[in-house]
Amino acid sequence: MNRLENKKIVVTGASSGFGEAIALACAQAGADVALVARRADKLEELATRIRGLGRTAVVCACDVGEQAQIEATVAAARAGLGHIDVLVNNAGMNVSHRRIDATSEDEWQRIINVNLTSAWLFTKNILPEMVARREGTIINIGSKAANYPSLLAGVAYSASKMGIHALTRVTNEEGNPHMVRACTINPGVAATPILELRPKPPTAEDRAKMMQADDVAAAVVFAASLPQRANVERMDLYPTDVSVG
Ligand SMILES: NC(=O)c1ccc[n+]([C@@H]2O[C@H](COP(=O)([O-])OP(=O)(O)OC[C@H]3O[C@@H](n4cnc5c(N)ncnc54)[C@H](OP(=O)(O)O)[C@@H]3O)[C@@H](O)[C@H]2O)c1
Protein backbone atom coordinates (compact mmCIF):
# COMPACT_ATOMS: atom_id res chain seq x y z
CA MET A 1 0.00 0.00 0.00
CA ASN A 2 1.37 3.45 -0.90
CA ARG A 3 0.58 5.19 2.35
CA LEU A 4 1.78 8.62 1.18
CA GLU A 5 0.36 8.45 -2.36
CA ASN A 6 0.87 11.83 -4.11
CA LYS A 7 1.81 13.64 -0.90
CA LYS A 8 4.22 16.52 -1.46
CA ILE A 9 7.02 16.41 1.09
CA VAL A 10 9.96 18.71 1.88
CA VAL A 11 12.89 17.05 3.67
CA THR A 12 15.78 19.14 5.01
CA GLY A 13 19.17 17.49 5.49
CA ALA A 14 18.36 15.03 2.69
CA SER A 15 21.95 14.49 1.53
CA SER A 16 22.90 12.01 4.28
CA GLY A 17 21.79 9.86 7.20
CA PHE A 18 18.19 10.19 8.39
CA GLY A 19 17.17 12.76 5.76
CA GLU A 20 18.31 10.62 2.85
CA ALA A 21 16.49 7.58 4.29
CA ILE A 22 13.37 9.65 5.04
CA ALA A 23 13.17 11.06 1.50
CA LEU A 24 13.64 7.61 -0.03
CA ALA A 25 11.09 5.96 2.29
CA CYS A 26 8.54 8.70 1.56
CA ALA A 27 9.05 8.25 -2.20
CA GLN A 28 8.71 4.48 -1.82
CA ALA A 29 5.42 5.16 -0.02
CA GLY A 30 4.20 7.17 -3.03
CA ALA A 31 5.27 10.76 -2.24
CA ASP A 32 6.96 13.44 -4.34
CA VAL A 33 9.82 15.10 -2.49
CA ALA A 34 11.91 18.27 -2.34
CA LEU A 35 15.44 17.57 -1.15
CA VAL A 36 17.18 20.31 0.84
CA ALA A 37 20.87 20.40 1.92
CA ARG A 38 24.15 22.07 0.95
CA ARG A 39 25.70 19.17 -1.04
CA ALA A 40 23.88 19.39 -4.37
CA ASP A 41 25.83 16.45 -5.83
CA LYS A 42 24.49 14.11 -3.12
CA LEU A 43 20.98 15.46 -3.61
CA GLU A 44 21.21 14.89 -7.38
CA GLU A 45 22.25 11.25 -6.81
CA LEU A 46 19.30 10.71 -4.48
CA ALA A 47 16.94 12.52 -6.88
CA THR A 48 17.97 10.12 -9.65
CA ARG A 49 17.12 7.13 -7.44
CA ILE A 50 13.77 8.64 -6.50
CA ARG A 51 12.88 9.46 -10.12
CA GLY A 52 13.67 5.82 -10.87
CA LEU A 53 10.76 4.96 -8.57
CA GLY A 54 8.50 7.07 -10.78
CA ARG A 55 8.25 9.94 -8.27
CA THR A 56 9.16 13.62 -8.58
CA ALA A 57 12.30 14.82 -6.82
CA VAL A 58 13.19 18.53 -6.65
CA VAL A 59 16.76 19.40 -5.70
CA CYS A 60 17.03 22.52 -3.52
CA ALA A 61 20.62 23.36 -2.60
CA CYS A 62 20.48 25.50 0.54
CA ASP A 63 22.52 26.30 3.62
CA VAL A 64 19.72 26.27 6.18
CA GLY A 65 21.99 28.12 8.61
CA GLU A 66 21.75 31.14 6.29
CA GLN A 67 18.33 32.56 7.06
CA ALA A 68 18.19 34.60 3.85
CA GLN A 69 18.26 31.38 1.75
CA ILE A 70 15.21 29.75 3.30
CA GLU A 71 12.38 31.76 1.73
CA ALA A 72 13.76 31.16 -1.79
CA THR A 73 14.25 27.46 -0.99
CA VAL A 74 10.63 27.08 0.08
CA ALA A 75 9.54 28.91 -3.09
CA ALA A 76 11.62 26.51 -5.23
CA ALA A 77 10.18 23.47 -3.42
CA ARG A 78 6.64 24.79 -3.85
CA ALA A 79 7.24 25.54 -7.54
CA GLY A 80 8.51 22.00 -8.11
CA LEU A 81 5.89 20.19 -6.04
CA GLY A 82 2.81 22.40 -6.55
CA HIS A 83 2.03 22.57 -2.83
CA ILE A 84 3.46 21.16 0.42
CA ASP A 85 1.65 18.55 2.52
CA VAL A 86 4.49 17.53 4.83
CA LEU A 87 7.60 19.34 6.07
CA VAL A 88 10.35 17.32 7.74
CA ASN A 89 12.78 19.60 9.60
CA ASN A 90 15.71 17.19 9.87
CA ALA A 91 18.90 19.15 9.00
CA GLY A 92 21.24 19.24 11.95
CA MET A 93 24.85 19.48 13.00
CA ASN A 94 27.17 19.40 15.96
CA VAL A 95 30.79 20.24 16.70
CA SER A 96 33.45 18.05 18.30
CA HIS A 97 34.21 20.06 21.44
CA ARG A 98 31.05 20.37 23.43
CA ARG A 99 31.80 21.85 26.83
CA ILE A 100 30.48 25.31 27.76
CA ASP A 101 33.95 26.84 27.95
CA ALA A 102 35.11 25.16 24.71
CA THR A 103 32.13 26.40 22.66
CA SER A 104 32.77 29.67 20.83
CA GLU A 105 30.00 32.22 20.26
CA ASP A 106 30.17 31.48 16.52
CA GLU A 107 29.76 27.74 17.11
CA TRP A 108 26.84 28.32 19.51
CA GLN A 109 25.12 30.58 17.00
CA ARG A 110 25.75 28.24 14.06
CA ILE A 111 24.33 25.20 15.89
CA ILE A 112 21.26 27.15 17.02
CA ASN A 113 20.77 28.53 13.50
CA VAL A 114 21.08 25.16 11.71
CA ASN A 115 19.25 22.99 14.25
CA LEU A 116 16.53 25.32 15.54
CA THR A 117 16.17 28.66 13.75
CA SER A 118 15.96 26.93 10.37
CA ALA A 119 13.11 24.71 11.60
CA TRP A 120 11.22 27.79 12.78
CA LEU A 121 11.82 29.59 9.46
CA PHE A 122 10.74 26.64 7.29
CA THR A 123 7.64 26.37 9.51
CA LYS A 124 7.00 30.13 9.26
CA ASN A 125 7.14 29.93 5.44
CA ILE A 126 5.02 26.78 5.06
CA LEU A 127 2.49 26.80 7.94
CA PRO A 128 0.21 29.51 6.44
CA GLU A 129 -0.29 27.42 3.28
CA MET A 130 -1.15 24.36 5.38
CA VAL A 131 -3.57 26.36 7.52
CA ALA A 132 -5.26 27.72 4.39
CA ARG A 133 -5.58 24.19 2.95
CA ARG A 134 -6.71 22.84 6.38
CA GLU A 135 -4.22 19.98 6.02
CA GLY A 136 -0.55 19.52 6.76
CA THR A 137 2.04 17.76 8.87
CA ILE A 138 5.28 19.19 10.24
CA ILE A 139 7.75 16.66 11.63
CA ASN A 140 10.69 18.02 13.60
CA ILE A 141 13.66 15.76 14.27
CA GLY A 142 14.68 16.40 17.86
CA SER A 143 16.96 14.11 19.84
CA LYS A 144 17.24 12.11 23.02
CA ALA A 145 19.34 15.15 24.03
CA ALA A 146 16.11 17.16 24.09
CA ASN A 147 14.85 14.88 26.88
CA TYR A 148 18.24 14.36 28.55
CA PRO A 149 20.57 17.30 27.78
CA SER A 150 24.12 16.07 28.19
CA LEU A 151 27.77 16.87 27.81
CA LEU A 152 28.06 13.97 25.36
CA ALA A 153 25.63 15.79 23.05
CA GLY A 154 27.03 19.19 24.04
CA VAL A 155 25.60 22.37 25.46
CA ALA A 156 24.60 24.09 22.20
CA TYR A 157 23.23 20.94 20.58
CA SER A 158 21.18 20.01 23.67
CA ALA A 159 19.79 23.55 23.90
CA SER A 160 18.88 23.57 20.19
CA LYS A 161 17.03 20.27 20.48
CA MET A 162 15.13 21.34 23.63
CA GLY A 163 13.97 24.33 21.57
CA ILE A 164 12.47 21.93 19.02
CA HIS A 165 9.98 20.79 21.70
CA ALA A 166 8.77 24.37 22.10
CA LEU A 167 8.49 24.83 18.33
CA THR A 168 6.40 21.68 17.96
CA ARG A 169 4.10 22.58 20.87
CA VAL A 170 3.41 26.10 19.59
CA THR A 171 2.96 24.82 16.01
CA ASN A 172 0.27 22.51 17.36
CA GLU A 173 -1.37 25.33 19.33
CA GLU A 174 -1.53 27.44 16.16
CA GLY A 175 -2.10 24.62 13.68
CA ASN A 176 -4.48 22.17 15.37
CA PRO A 177 -7.55 24.47 15.13
CA HIS A 178 -6.95 24.38 11.36
CA MET A 179 -6.30 20.59 11.13
CA VAL A 180 -2.53 21.06 10.88
CA ARG A 181 -0.42 18.87 13.14
CA ALA A 182 3.19 18.85 14.34
CA CYS A 183 5.33 16.04 15.69
CA THR A 184 8.74 15.81 17.31
CA ILE A 185 10.64 12.56 16.83
CA ASN A 186 13.44 12.22 19.38
CA PRO A 187 15.92 9.59 18.19
CA GLY A 188 18.51 8.13 20.48
CA VAL A 189 21.81 7.20 18.96
CA ALA A 190 21.74 5.92 15.36
CA ALA A 191 24.56 4.96 13.02
CA THR A 192 24.92 7.98 10.71
CA PRO A 193 27.89 10.19 9.70
CA ILE A 194 27.10 12.76 12.44
CA LEU A 195 28.74 10.37 14.94
CA GLU A 196 32.13 11.07 13.32
CA LEU A 197 32.01 14.43 15.12
CA ARG A 198 31.91 12.86 18.57
CA PRO A 199 35.09 13.45 20.57
CA LYS A 200 35.47 9.64 20.48
CA PRO A 201 33.56 8.17 17.50
CA PRO A 202 31.90 4.80 18.20
CA THR A 203 33.37 1.55 16.92
CA ALA A 204 31.96 -0.35 13.94
CA GLU A 205 30.77 -3.00 16.40
CA ASP A 206 28.78 -0.43 18.41
CA ARG A 207 27.36 1.15 15.23
CA ALA A 208 25.98 -2.24 14.19
CA LYS A 209 24.00 -2.44 17.46
CA MET A 210 22.55 1.08 17.12
CA MET A 211 19.39 2.13 15.35
CA GLN A 212 19.84 2.73 11.62
CA ALA A 213 18.61 5.64 9.49
CA ASP A 214 15.85 3.44 8.04
CA ASP A 215 14.34 3.05 11.53
CA VAL A 216 13.86 6.80 11.86
CA ALA A 217 12.54 6.96 8.29
CA ALA A 218 9.91 4.34 9.16
CA ALA A 219 8.83 6.44 12.16
CA VAL A 220 8.45 9.52 9.92
CA VAL A 221 6.36 7.60 7.37
CA PHE A 222 4.17 6.30 10.22
CA ALA A 223 3.54 9.76 11.70
CA ALA A 224 2.93 11.34 8.28
CA SER A 225 0.58 8.64 7.05
CA LEU A 226 -1.81 8.46 10.00
CA PRO A 227 -5.20 10.03 9.20
CA GLN A 228 -5.05 13.82 9.59
CA ARG A 229 -7.35 13.57 12.62
CA ALA A 230 -4.63 11.76 14.61
CA ASN A 231 -1.45 13.52 15.74
CA VAL A 232 1.67 11.86 17.13
CA GLU A 233 2.91 14.95 19.00
CA ARG A 234 6.05 13.28 20.26
CA MET A 235 7.85 10.02 19.63
CA ASP A 236 10.91 8.96 21.67
CA LEU A 237 12.72 6.40 19.54
CA TYR A 238 15.65 4.86 21.42
CA PRO A 239 17.90 1.87 20.73
CA THR A 240 16.70 -1.29 22.43
CA ASP A 241 20.29 -2.19 23.27
CA VAL A 242 21.07 0.49 25.86
CA SER A 243 24.76 -0.44 25.89
CA VAL A 244 25.24 1.79 22.80
CA GLY A 245 24.02 4.94 24.59
N1 LIG B 1 22.44 10.07 14.32
C1 LIG B 1 22.03 10.24 15.56
O1 LIG B 1 22.44 9.52 16.48
C2 LIG B 1 21.01 11.30 15.87
C3 LIG B 1 20.31 11.19 17.08
C4 LIG B 1 19.36 12.15 17.38
C5 LIG B 1 19.09 13.18 16.52
N2 LIG B 1 19.79 13.26 15.34
C6 LIG B 1 19.43 14.36 14.45
O2 LIG B 1 19.04 13.84 13.21
C7 LIG B 1 19.19 14.81 12.20
C8 LIG B 1 19.92 14.19 11.02
O3 LIG B 1 21.22 13.83 11.42
P1 LIG B 1 21.97 12.54 10.88
O4 LIG B 1 22.24 11.69 12.07
O5 LIG B 1 21.26 11.99 9.74
O6 LIG B 1 23.38 13.20 10.49
P2 LIG B 1 24.12 13.40 9.10
O7 LIG B 1 24.21 12.12 8.35
O8 LIG B 1 25.36 14.15 9.44
O9 LIG B 1 23.13 14.35 8.27
C9 LIG B 1 22.97 15.71 8.56
C10 LIG B 1 22.20 16.34 7.41
O10 LIG B 1 21.96 17.72 7.75
C11 LIG B 1 22.41 18.51 6.66
N3 LIG B 1 22.92 19.79 7.12
C12 LIG B 1 23.82 20.04 8.09
N4 LIG B 1 24.10 21.34 8.14
C13 LIG B 1 23.36 21.94 7.16
C14 LIG B 1 23.22 23.26 6.69
N5 LIG B 1 23.90 24.28 7.23
N6 LIG B 1 22.37 23.50 5.66
C15 LIG B 1 21.68 22.49 5.09
N7 LIG B 1 21.76 21.20 5.49
C16 LIG B 1 22.61 20.94 6.51
C17 LIG B 1 23.52 17.72 5.98
O11 LIG B 1 23.62 18.09 4.62
P3 LIG B 1 24.83 18.92 3.94
O12 LIG B 1 26.08 18.60 4.71
O13 LIG B 1 24.85 18.43 2.54
O14 LIG B 1 24.42 20.34 4.04
C18 LIG B 1 22.98 16.30 6.11
O15 LIG B 1 22.11 16.03 5.04
C19 LIG B 1 19.94 15.98 12.84
O16 LIG B 1 19.02 16.98 13.19
C20 LIG B 1 20.53 15.35 14.09
O17 LIG B 1 20.73 16.29 15.09
C21 LIG B 1 20.73 12.34 14.99
The ligand as a MOL file (V3000), in Angstrom:
LIG
                    3D

  0  0  0     0  0            999 V3000
M  V30 BEGIN CTAB
M  V30 COUNTS 48 52 0 0 0
M  V30 BEGIN ATOM
M  V30 1 N 22.4360 10.0720 14.3250 0
M  V30 2 C 22.0300 10.2370 15.5610 0
M  V30 3 O 22.4440 9.5170 16.4830 0
M  V30 4 C 21.0090 11.2960 15.8750 0
M  V30 5 C 20.3120 11.1910 17.0790 0
M  V30 6 C 19.3650 12.1500 17.3840 0
M  V30 7 C 19.0950 13.1790 16.5160 0
M  V30 8 N 19.7920 13.2610 15.3400 0 CHG=1
M  V30 9 C 19.4320 14.3650 14.4510 0
M  V30 10 O 19.0390 13.8380 13.2080 0
M  V30 11 C 19.1910 14.8120 12.2020 0
M  V30 12 C 19.9180 14.1880 11.0170 0
M  V30 13 O 21.2220 13.8280 11.4210 0
M  V30 14 P 21.9690 12.5350 10.8830 0
M  V30 15 O 22.2380 11.6860 12.0700 0
M  V30 16 O 21.2600 11.9870 9.7360 0 CHG=-1
M  V30 17 O 23.3810 13.2010 10.4930 0
M  V30 18 P 24.1200 13.4000 9.0960 0
M  V30 19 O 24.2100 12.1240 8.3510 0
M  V30 20 O 25.3570 14.1480 9.4390 0
M  V30 21 O 23.1290 14.3490 8.2750 0
M  V30 22 C 22.9700 15.7050 8.5630 0
M  V30 23 C 22.2020 16.3360 7.4130 0
M  V30 24 O 21.9640 17.7170 7.7550 0
M  V30 25 C 22.4120 18.5070 6.6580 0
M  V30 26 N 22.9210 19.7940 7.1160 0
M  V30 27 C 23.8250 20.0400 8.0890 0
M  V30 28 N 24.0990 21.3390 8.1380 0
M  V30 29 C 23.3610 21.9360 7.1570 0
M  V30 30 C 23.2210 23.2610 6.6860 0
M  V30 31 N 23.8960 24.2760 7.2300 0
M  V30 32 N 22.3690 23.5020 5.6650 0
M  V30 33 C 21.6820 22.4880 5.0860 0
M  V30 34 N 21.7640 21.2000 5.4870 0
M  V30 35 C 22.6050 20.9380 6.5110 0
M  V30 36 C 23.5190 17.7190 5.9850 0
M  V30 37 O 23.6220 18.0910 4.6150 0
M  V30 38 P 24.8340 18.9160 3.9430 0
M  V30 39 O 26.0790 18.5990 4.7100 0
M  V30 40 O 24.8540 18.4270 2.5360 0
M  V30 41 O 24.4220 20.3360 4.0370 0
M  V30 42 C 22.9770 16.3020 6.1070 0
M  V30 43 O 22.1070 16.0310 5.0440 0
M  V30 44 C 19.9410 15.9770 12.8410 0
M  V30 45 O 19.0170 16.9790 13.1870 0
M  V30 46 C 20.5260 15.3500 14.0910 0
M  V30 47 O 20.7320 16.2940 15.0930 0
M  V30 48 C 20.7300 12.3420 14.9920 0
M  V30 END ATOM
M  V30 BEGIN BOND
M  V30 1 1 1 2
M  V30 2 2 2 3
M  V30 3 1 2 4
M  V30 4 1 4 5
M  V30 5 2 4 48
M  V30 6 2 5 6
M  V30 7 1 6 7
M  V30 8 2 7 8
M  V30 9 1 8 9
M  V30 10 1 8 48
M  V30 11 1 9 10
M  V30 12 1 9 46
M  V30 13 1 10 11
M  V30 14 1 11 12
M  V30 15 1 11 44
M  V30 16 1 12 13
M  V30 17 1 13 14
M  V30 18 2 14 15
M  V30 19 1 14 16
M  V30 20 1 14 17
M  V30 21 1 17 18
M  V30 22 2 18 19
M  V30 23 1 18 20
M  V30 24 1 18 21
M  V30 25 1 21 22
M  V30 26 1 22 23
M  V30 27 1 23 24
M  V30 28 1 23 42
M  V30 29 1 24 25
M  V30 30 1 25 26
M  V30 31 1 25 36
M  V30 32 1 26 27
M  V30 33 1 26 35
M  V30 34 2 27 28
M  V30 35 1 28 29
M  V30 36 1 29 30
M  V30 37 2 29 35
M  V30 38 1 30 31
M  V30 39 2 30 32
M  V30 40 1 32 33
M  V30 41 2 33 34
M  V30 42 1 34 35
M  V30 43 1 36 37
M  V30 44 1 36 42
M  V30 45 1 37 38
M  V30 46 2 38 39
M  V30 47 1 38 40
M  V30 48 1 38 41
M  V30 49 1 42 43
M  V30 50 1 44 45
M  V30 51 1 44 46
M  V30 52 1 46 47
M  V30 END BOND
M  V30 END CTAB
M  END
